[in-house]
Amino acid sequence: MTAGGGREETGDNGAMLRFRSGPSPWLLALVLAGSAPPTRAAAPFAFVPAHAVLVTGEAAKAVARGCGFNPAKGDKLIDIEDAELLALAARLPDYLAGAAPEAAQSLATNYFQLAGYANRKQRVICVNAFPDASRHPGWRKAAVAGADGGPGAWRVAYDVNARSFARHS
């Protein structure tokens, strides 16, 4: 257990996964791998488990702001549930293929920060993607600004209730 009441676990590849609550490490690894192991090779887009983190606190607020939301106005950060993460992962490759094909090509190599966010109208998962973690050594704890540039740096907000993408930048 972490000081915030969550848990830390080491994945099969040695990567440390941190959770407040919500997605279990095995589910996150499957989702970020693109699919269950038997079909992983067939997945057209693949996330790398060591390249993703569920951010909390100020980092989560910064990721939400980067997606166009303003937690300072009384909105709140939320835990991401397993089903919500699965729905996002299932829809993200197709969404990006249509909305931002160059960003879709970066799914296999990018690094990702995810944050749950809710306001009076929406419950969203904000995704911050960037291409080069070596330029951001604290990326697992601090939000990375989208200043990396190029198609590998992008943000998207997935509206959990509408099961659609609300914003993309």
JOBELZI-V168409 format. One record per residue. N is the residue number from 1. RES is the residue in one letter. SS is DSSP state (hx for helix, st for strand, lp for the rest). PSI is psi as a letter, one per 40 degrees, with the letter a starting at -180 (NA if undefined). OMEGA is omega in whole degrees, -180 to 180 (* if undefined). Layout:
N_RES_SS_PSI_OMEGA, N_RES_SS_PSI_OMEGA
//
This chain:
1_M_lp_i_176, 2_T_lp_i_-180, 3_A_lp_d_-179, 4_G_lp_e_178, 5_G_lp_e_179, 6_G_lp_a_179, 7_R_st_i_175, 8_E_st_h_178, 9_E_st_i_178, 10_T_st_h_179, 11_G_lp_i_180, 12_D_lp_d_-179, 13_N_lp_e_179, 14_G_lp_e_-179, 15_A_lp_h_178, 16_M_st_h_177, 17_L_st_h_-180, 18_R_st_h_-178, 19_F_st_i_169, 20_R_lp_d_172, 21_S_lp_a_178, 22_G_lp_b_-170, 23_P_lp_h_176, 24_S_lp_i_-178, 25_P_hx_d_-179, 26_W_hx_d_179, 27_L_hx_d_180, 28_L_hx_d_179, 29_A_hx_d_179, 30_L_hx_d_-179, 31_V_hx_d_-177, 32_L_hx_e_176, 33_A_hx_e_177, 34_G_lp_d_179, 35_S_lp_a_177, 36_A_lp_i_-176, 37_P_hx_d_-178, 38_P_hx_d_-177, 39_T_hx_e_-176, 40_R_hx_d_-178, 41_A_hx_d_-179, 42_A_hx_e_-178, 43_A_lp_h_-178, 44_P_lp_d_178, 45_F_lp_h_-178, 46_A_lp_h_170, 47_F_lp_i_177, 48_V_lp_h_-175, 49_P_hx_d_-180, 50_A_hx_e_-177, 51_H_hx_e_-177, 52_A_st_i_178, 53_V_st_i_171, 54_L_st_h_-176, 55_V_lp_i_-179, 56_T_lp_i_173, 57_G_hx_b_-177, 58_E_hx_d_178, 59_A_hx_d_179, 60_A_hx_d_177, 61_K_hx_d_180, 62_A_hx_d_177, 63_V_hx_d_178, 64_A_hx_d_177, 65_R_hx_d_178, 66_G_hx_d_178, 67_C_lp_e_176, 68_G_lp_e_179, 69_F_lp_i_-178, 70_N_lp_g_-179, 71_P_hx_e_-179, 72_A_hx_e_-178, 73_K_hx_f_176, 74_G_lp_e_175, 75_D_lp_i_-173, 76_K_st_i_173, 77_L_st_i_-177, 78_I_st_i_173, 79_D_lp_i_178, 80_I_lp_h_-179, 81_E_lp_i_180, 82_D_hx_d_-177, 83_A_hx_d_179, 84_E_hx_d_179, 85_L_hx_d_178, 86_L_hx_d_180, 87_A_hx_d_177, 88_L_hx_d_-177, 89_A_hx_d_-180, 90_A_hx_d_-174, 91_R_hx_d_-174, 92_L_hx_d_-179, 93_P_hx_d_180, 94_D_hx_d_178, 95_Y_hx_d_-178, 96_L_hx_d_179, 97_A_hx_d_179, 98_G_hx_d_-174, 99_A_hx_d_-176, 100_A_lp_g_-176, 101_P_hx_d_179, 102_E_hx_d_177, 103_A_hx_d_179, 104_A_hx_d_-180, 105_Q_hx_e_-178, 106_S_lp_e_-177, 107_L_lp_d_-176, 108_A_lp_d_-175, 109_T_lp_e_-177, 110_N_lp_i_171, 111_Y_st_i_-172, 112_F_st_h_170, 113_Q_st_h_180, 114_L_st_i_178, 115_A_st_h_174, 116_G_st_h_-175, 117_Y_st_i_178, 118_A_st_i_169, 119_N_lp_a_-177, 120_R_lp_d_-174, 121_K_lp_d_-172, 122_Q_lp_i_169, 123_R_st_h_-172, 124_V_st_i_169, 125_I_st_h_179, 126_C_st_h_-180, 127_V_st_h_176, 128_N_st_h_-178, 129_A_st_i_179, 130_F_st_i_-170, 131_P_lp_d_-169, 132_D_lp_g_-179, 133_A_hx_d_-179, 134_S_hx_d_176, 135_R_hx_e_-177, 136_H_lp_g_-174, 137_P_lp_d_-180, 138_G_lp_f_-171, 139_W_lp_d_-180, 140_R_lp_e_-178, 141_K_lp_d_-177, 142_A_lp_i_-180, 143_A_lp_i_178, 144_V_lp_h_178, 145_A_lp_i_-179, 146_G_hx_f_-176, 147_A_hx_e_178, 148_D_hx_d_179, 149_G_lp_i_178, 150_G_lp_i_-176, 151_P_lp_e_-180, 152_G_lp_e_179, 153_A_lp_h_-180, 154_W_st_i_177, 155_R_st_i_177, 156_V_st_i_176, 157_A_st_h_179, 158_Y_st_h_178, 159_D_st_h_-175, 160_V_lp_d_-177, 161_N_lp_d_-179, 162_A_lp_e_-177, 163_R_lp_f_179, 164_S_st_i_180, 165_F_st_h_-174, 166_A_st_d_-176, 167_R_st_i_177, 168_H_st_h_175, 169_S_lp_NA_*
//
